[in-house]
Amino acid sequence: TKCLKGGDFPKGELVHFGNVELSPSSGVLNYGQGLFEGLKAYRKQDGSVVLFRPEENALRMRMGAERMCMPEPTVEQFVEAVKLTVLANKRWVPPPGKGSLYIRPLLMGSGSVLGVAPAPEYTFLIYVSPVGNYFKEGLAPIHLIVENELHRAAPGGTGSVKAIGNYAAVLKAQSAAKAKGYSDVLYLDSVHKRYLEEVSSCNVFVVKDSIISTPAIKGTILPGITRKSIIDVARSLGFQVEERLVSVEELLDADEVFCTGTAVVVSPVGSITYLGKRVSYGDSKVGAVSQQLYTALTSLQMGLSEDKMGWTVEL
Ligand code: PMP
């Protein structure tokens, strides 16, 4: 394949939020050649602002760009662009404990292509927005339904990168689930329809007898940065953590289930519905392990505990 490599990312400019001009024949509009990232800036008690592991988002966007035949920004270019955008919007970072500034980098094929091919030109942009909790429940249990027919990713596809089209694939099942009162959808693997993959926008963990397990990264789920961080935090707290195939039977038999993601942070799961059967966890209370991991991660992100991992980046 002829993929653009490297590319030059000329210094961008800061402009007011507004519409982007695109050719009707742009690669992104016609063939979905687009990628995005999501990360957050937090305000600490002393008023300073920190980013959480932005170089991880840069690396993931580079992997995605390689898969989608797009030029890759360097880690330095990506992080610098994020920093400049957040600095220009610093006043929008909410006070500690009141939310965060969500940062959305986008990379897309903006050049014209009529036949299916990589676009000849690319656009990289970043916009930001203050956010509160992703699920209206906050740190209260969410309710998931296991999807048995529709899939978000197939082996060899783009499921392990943050391709925009992956999110188009979840809209139908997610809308149906929300209309029935569920918070979101949990996907199974498309081959056996038996092993857990992830939720529309977060990774999933199950806890049984104090052992924490999560689906291994095998090409169909997004390698979440929160997932990776929670694995390290849990191990540092003495938990045994396993990355492997996790079956839906294990999910139904778990002591505790929780989801992780930049937007959802750590969200405890209160119930799972699978093939019409509902299983509840922990009497609608937040599970002890979910609570412990949520507190450990958020205190580190907000500067309430010492950042022994070196994960926060001061602006
Ligand atoms: N899976 C999917 C499909 C997602 O969209 C996200 C959010 N980026 C995640 C998992 C969690 O990834 P992260 O912890 O990096 O936000």
Residues whose N, C-alpha, C, O or C-beta is under 5 A from the ligand:
A	BS01	PMP	G38 E198 V199 S200 S201 C202 N203 L222 P223 G224 I225 T226 R227 T260 G261 T262 A263
